[in-house]
């Protein structure tokens, strides 16, 4: 892939964290991190668009359903979900 030289101003703590990773150039590490962040944002945008489509087709979920989904996601993040909860 073609590369282009630019100048970035980063906070000192970010630079120190990048240097601590080591093993590769700061440019490679920063490029990888930005690529991952952009892919994550694109995925999130696509997911939000899909959820909007579902809302338009089926109607928005009620408050109780949203609360249950929030609780489930909180438990997933904490690693406290069993097969029964996920079903």
Buried (B, 14 or more C-beta within 10 A) or exposed (E): EEEEEEEEEEEEEEBEEBEEEEEEEBEEBBBEEEEEEEEEEEEEEEEEEEEEEEEEEEEEBEEEEEEEEEEEEEBEEEEEBEEEEEE
